[in-house]
Amino acid sequence: MSVRNRFGTTAALAVMTTVGAVLLSACGPDNTGSDAAAPGSAAPGATAPGAPAPGGSARPSTPAPGTPAPGTPSHGTPAPGTKEVNGTSAANHLTISTGTRAVTMNGTTVDFGTVVRDLAWSADGKRAAFINGNGDLVVADPDGGAKATLATAPGGETWSHPTWQHAAQGPSDLPESAERFDTIVFAAARGGVLRLEKIPTKAVGGTPEVLTPRTSLDGSADRPQPPQTGNTWADAGGRHGEIVYANTPAGEVYLYDDYIRPATRDLGHGSQPALSPDGEHVVFVRSVDGHDHLFTRSSRIDQQDEKDLTPAAATDYTEPAWSPDGLTIAARTPDGVSTLPADGSAAPAPVSTVKGLPAYRP
């Protein structure tokens, strides 16, 4: 489903589509029958195994009989007469989560032992954050082991799309060994209302708090403040805690920077933004002539020019992600995952038929 359908801007539909935007734009198809390890496709909007029903309680995920232990590669052999394109390797750092127990990476699939939705990697690549089958925020090692539940989603609340906010605690010239803080920011939907929430990565069993975007530290009345609700799809980059996110009702992309003091800026019309590893550029999705295109622009306040990376798009490119070196962008398509140069010097090329959310492990 294209972004133009997931993120409608008609006022009368804004509340109805808010939660749907999160669920449909999550990491990919969710299997409704089991926690099977094999990547697969399911009907849009299907509820992941064990996911809490609106207003209800969650049921625990149960491993399917014969499922290999977490961390065991479980990449199967394609059926006779079929061709499978995986597209991931240790060299390209690409990973794909499909809303099942399986995460495609390093040229194989790894069973995490639980449903993995909206997988995101820490800045050092040593930990993964995701929403599990119960709808809770979980971190784990790259093989699915050493899981820890950072926070449990309250009944009737749906969480999605976590991102690691990683920054030096102090001046920008601090060495890499300086004290740092790590926070995970994610979207929380309750009663049709979306907000961004955050929690420290070491707060196992903790309680998230609402992230409040402001244009200034004191929220002065003479400065218009950004929307406090409808915020979703946060993505962090750089080493100073910058975050880009989308506001669904407004159809706008914002940059939030809480380094030294909070500041929020509107970057223009779009959705599903991703911030480059150096924090200098943003890629986002915008509908053009019936298809979802990828656009980039600088994150600097004095540079507002945009570039359409997919001007000849004949399909939809959504859910973009930056490679660790900032040179490549991966995006989801209806047929799998494609990649393209971040400078737009070449058209997107299909790299995988696995249908899911692309992410890069540093």
C-alpha positions in Angstrom: 0.0 0.0 0.0 1.4 3.4 -1.0 2.1 6.2 1.4 -0.5 8.4 -0.3 -3.1 5.9 1.0 -1.6 5.4 4.4 -1.0 9.0 5.2 -4.1 10.8 3.8 -4.5 14.5 4.6 -8.2 14.8 4.4 -9.3 16.3 7.7 -12.4 14.1 8.1 -10.2 11.0 7.9 -7.3 12.2 10.0 -8.3 10.4 13.2 -9.5 7.3 11.4 -6.2 6.9 9.6 -3.8 7.8 12.3 -3.5 4.4 13.9 -3.9 2.7 10.5 -0.9 4.6 9.3 1.2 3.1 12.0 0.0 -0.4 11.6 0.1 -0.5 7.8 3.4 1.2 7.6 5.1 -1.0 10.2 7.9 -3.3 9.3 5.9 -5.3 6.9 3.4 -8.1 6.7 2.4 -9.7 10.0 1.4 -13.4 9.9 -1.8 -14.1 11.6 -1.6 -17.8 11.9 1.8 -18.5 13.6 5.1 -17.1 14.5 6.6 -18.9 11.5 10.3 -18.2 10.8 10.0 -18.0 7.0 9.5 -14.5 5.6 6.1 -14.0 4.0 3.4 -11.7 3.0 0.1 -11.1 4.7 -2.9 -9.0 4.2 -2.3 -5.3 4.9 -3.2 -4.4 8.5 -3.2 -8.0 9.7 -2.5 -8.2 13.4 0.8 -9.8 14.4 0.7 -12.9 16.5 0.2 -11.9 20.1 -0.4 -8.3 19.3 -2.8 -6.6 21.6 -6.3 -6.0 20.2 -7.6 -2.5 20.5 -8.7 -2.1 24.1 -7.7 -5.7 24.9 -4.8 -7.6 26.4 -2.0 -9.3 24.6 -1.5 -13.0 24.4 2.0 -14.4 24.6 3.8 -15.6 21.4 4.2 -19.4 21.2 7.0 -20.9 19.1 5.7 -23.1 16.3 6.5 -26.8 16.7 9.9 -27.7 15.3 11.1 -24.0 15.3 14.9 -23.7 15.6 16.3 -22.0 18.7 16.7 -18.2 18.6 19.8 -17.2 16.7 19.8 -20.3 14.5 20.0 -19.6 10.8 16.8 -20.9 9.2 17.0 -19.9 5.6 15.2 -22.5 3.6 15.8 -23.9 0.2 13.6 -22.3 -2.6 11.0 -24.6 -4.0 11.9 -26.3 -7.3 11.4 -23.9 -10.2 11.5 -20.8 -8.1 14.3 -18.2 -7.7 15.0 -16.4 -4.4 16.9 -13.2 -4.2 18.0 -12.5 -0.6 20.1 -9.3 -1.2 21.7 -9.1 2.3 25.3 -9.7 3.2 27.8 -8.8 5.8 29.4 -6.5 3.3 26.3 -4.4 2.5 25.0 -4.4 6.1 21.4 -4.6 4.9 18.8 -6.4 7.0 15.1 -6.9 6.4 12.4 -7.6 9.0 9.1 -9.0 7.8 6.8 -9.0 10.9 7.6 -12.6 11.5 10.2 -14.3 13.8 12.7 -14.2 10.9 15.1 -11.4 10.2 17.0 -11.6 6.9 20.6 -10.6 7.2 24.1 -11.7 6.2 22.7 -13.7 3.3 20.5 -15.9 5.5 17.6 -15.6 8.0 17.8 -15.6 11.8 15.0 -16.7 14.0 14.7 -14.3 16.9 12.3 -16.5 18.8 9.5 -13.9 18.7 7.8 -11.7 16.2 10.0 -8.9 15.2 8.3 -5.7 13.9 10.1 -2.4 13.0 13.6 -3.6 13.6 16.2 -0.8 14.3 19.9 -1.1 15.1 22.0 0.7 17.7 24.8 3.0 16.5 27.4 0.3 17.1 25.3 -2.5 15.6 25.5 -4.7 18.7 21.9 -4.5 19.7 18.5 -4.5 17.9 15.3 -2.8 19.1 11.9 -3.9 17.9 8.3 -4.4 18.8 7.5 -8.0 19.7 4.4 -10.1 19.2 2.9 -8.8 22.5 3.4 -5.2 21.3 6.2 -4.5 23.8 9.5 -2.7 23.2 12.3 -5.2 23.2 16.1 -5.1 22.7 18.2 -8.1 21.7 21.6 -9.2 20.3 21.9 -9.6 16.5 21.3 -13.4 16.9 18.0 -12.8 18.8 19.6 -13.7 22.1 19.9 -11.8 25.4 16.5 -10.2 25.0 15.3 -7.5 27.4 11.9 -5.9 27.5 12.5 -2.2 28.0 8.8 -1.5 28.4 5.5 -3.2 28.3 2.7 -1.6 26.2 -0.4 -0.8 28.2 -3.6 -2.4 27.1 -5.3 -0.5 24.2 -2.0 1.2 23.2 0.0 0.3 20.1 3.7 0.9 19.7 5.7 1.1 16.5 8.9 2.1 14.8 11.5 2.5 17.5 14.8 4.3 16.8 18.0 4.7 18.7 18.9 8.2 19.8 22.6 8.3 20.3 24.6 11.4 21.3 27.6 12.7 23.2 26.7 14.2 26.5 28.5 17.5 26.1 30.4 19.6 23.6 30.7 18.3 20.0 34.5 18.0 20.3 34.3 15.3 23.0 36.2 12.1 22.1 34.3 9.0 21.2 35.1 7.5 24.6 33.2 10.4 26.4 30.1 9.7 28.4 27.1 9.1 26.1 23.4 8.7 26.6 21.2 6.3 24.6 17.4 6.6 24.3 14.9 4.8 22.2 12.2 6.9 20.7 9.0 5.3 19.3 5.4 6.1 18.3 2.6 5.3 20.7 -1.1 5.2 19.5 -4.1 5.2 21.9 -7.6 6.0 21.0 -6.7 7.3 17.6 -4.1 9.7 19.0 -0.4 9.4 18.1 2.5 10.7 20.2 6.2 10.1 20.3 7.5 8.5 23.5 11.1 7.8 24.7 12.8 5.6 27.2 16.5 5.0 28.2 18.0 1.9 26.8 19.0 0.7 30.2 15.6 1.1 31.8 14.5 -2.5 31.6 10.9 -2.8 32.7 10.7 1.0 32.7 7.9 3.5 31.9 8.3 5.6 28.8 7.7 9.4 28.9 6.2 11.6 26.2 8.6 13.4 23.9 7.4 17.0 23.6 8.7 18.7 20.4 9.3 22.5 21.0 10.7 25.3 18.9 12.5 26.7 22.0 13.6 25.6 25.4 11.0 27.7 27.2 8.2 27.2 24.6 7.7 30.9 24.3 4.2 32.0 23.4 5.5 34.2 20.6 6.9 31.2 18.8 4.5 28.7 17.1 5.0 25.3 18.6 4.9 22.1 16.4 2.0 19.7 16.7 2.1 17.6 19.9 -0.1 14.8 18.6 -0.2 12.9 15.3 3.6 12.4 15.5 5.1 9.1 14.2 7.9 7.4 12.3 10.9 8.9 14.2 14.4 8.2 12.9 17.6 9.3 14.6 21.0 10.1 13.1 24.2 11.9 13.8 25.9 12.0 17.2 24.0 14.9 18.8 20.6 13.4 19.3 18.8 14.7 16.2 15.6 13.0 15.2 13.4 13.4 12.2 9.7 12.4 12.4 6.5 12.7 10.5 3.3 14.4 11.5 0.4 12.4 10.0 -2.5 14.9 10.0 -0.3 17.7 8.6 1.6 15.5 6.2 4.8 17.3 7.2 8.3 16.2 8.2 10.0 17.7 11.3 13.5 17.8 12.7 13.9 17.6 16.4 17.2 18.4 18.1 17.5 18.3 21.8 21.3 18.7 21.9 22.0 21.5 24.5 18.4 22.8 24.1 15.3 21.5 22.3 14.5 22.9 18.9 12.1 21.7 16.2 11.9 22.7 12.6 9.4 21.9 9.8 11.3 20.4 6.8 8.4 20.4 4.4 5.7 18.0 3.0 6.4 14.3 3.3 6.3 11.1 5.4 8.5 8.2 6.6 11.7 10.3 7.0 15.1 8.9 7.7 18.1 10.9 8.9 21.6 10.2 7.4 24.3 8.8 9.7 26.1 12.1 9.9 22.8 14.0 10.5 23.4 16.2 7.5 20.6 15.0 5.1 17.1 13.7 5.3 15.3 11.3 2.9 11.6 11.1 2.9 8.6 9.9 0.9 6.2 12.1 -1.1 3.5 11.2 -3.6 4.1 12.4 -7.1 1.8 11.7 -10.1 0.3 8.6 -8.5 3.5 7.0 -7.1 5.5 7.4 -3.9 8.9 9.0 -4.6 12.0 9.4 -2.5 13.2 13.0 -1.9 16.3 14.2 -0.1 17.3 17.6 1.3 19.8 19.0 3.7 19.0 19.2 7.4 20.6 22.6 7.7 18.3 25.5 8.2 20.0 27.6 5.4 19.7 24.9 2.7 16.1 24.0 1.7 16.5 22.6 -1.8 15.0 19.2 -2.4 15.9 16.5 -4.9 13.7 13.8 -6.3 15.8 10.6 -6.3 13.2 8.7 -8.2 11.8 11.1 -10.9 10.9 8.2 -13.3 9.3 6.0 -10.6 6.9 3.5 -12.1 6.3 1.9 -8.7 6.1 3.0 -5.0 9.3 3.5 -3.0 8.6 3.7 0.7 10.2 3.2 4.2 13.7 4.4 3.2 16.9 3.7 5.2 20.5 5.0 5.0 23.6 2.7 4.7 26.2 3.2 7.5 28.5 5.2 5.1 25.7 7.4 4.0 26.2 6.6 0.3 23.3 4.2 -0.3 19.5 4.3 0.4 17.4 1.2 0.6 13.6 1.4 0.2 10.7 -1.0 0.2 8.8 -1.7 -3.0 5.7 -3.8 -3.7 8.1 -6.5 -4.9 10.8 -6.4 -2.2 13.7 -4.1 -1.5 15.6 -1.8 -3.9 18.7 0.3 -3.3 20.0 3.5 -5.0 22.9 6.0 -4.6 22.0 8.6 -2.1 23.1 11.3 -4.5 20.5 10.1 -7.1 23.1 9.4 -9.7 21.4 6.1 -10.7 18.0 4.7 -10.7 16.9 2.2 -7.9 17.9 -1.4 -8.5 16.0 -4.4 -7.0 18.3 -6.3 -4.5 15.8 -8.6 -2.7 12.4 -10.2 -3.2 12.0 -10.4 0.6 9.1 -8.1 1.4 9.7 -6.1 4.6 11.2 -3.1 6.3 14.8 -2.5 5.2 17.4 -1.4 7.9 21.1 -1.2 8.0 23.2 -2.7 10.8 26.3 -0.6 11.3 
